[in-house]
Amino acid sequence: MAVRPLEIIKLTEQAENIYEAIVVMSKRARQINEEMKIEFNQRIEMIPPKLVEEETEPDQPVTNPDQILIAREFEARPKPTEMAVDDVMGSNISFRYKQPE
């Protein structure tokens, strides 16, 4: 995985300062990660468990090939941090401060 440098000036155009932009990106990355986790768990739950064959050892976990395919699909997706950076840099996200009560 190649490291992609960011232009700090573009980040400060999206927020008042660099620290604010980093906080927005980190919160968005957490949201994306949570959404991906929920989707992954829903797709894994739909797959029926594989029957344990008598020839396998009892200590070895039995994995379904369909589960492995889903896991590889999710590994090939862009990482949540990368998606969050793209959202902020592309102005695809809006944010605001909480108003004190």
C-alpha positions, 0 to 999 in steps of 0.5 A: 500500500502506497502512502499518499501525501496530503496537501495541508493547505487544502485541508485548512480550506475545508476547516478552520485549522488543521486540527479541526480537519483531523478531528472531522476525519477521525470521526468520519473514519469511525463512522465508516468503520462502524458501518462496514462492521455492521455490513460485514456481520450481517453478511456473515450471519446469512451464511449457514455454518458448515457441517463439521466433518468427522475427519477434522480435528476438534481443535481446528476451527471450521471455516466456510469458503463463503466466509473467506470470500466475504472477508477477502472482499472486505479486505480489498475495499479502501480503508475507512481512514482513506475514505474519510480523507477523500470525503473531507478533501472532496467537500462531501461532508459537512460538520458543525459544533454542538450547541451548549445547552 
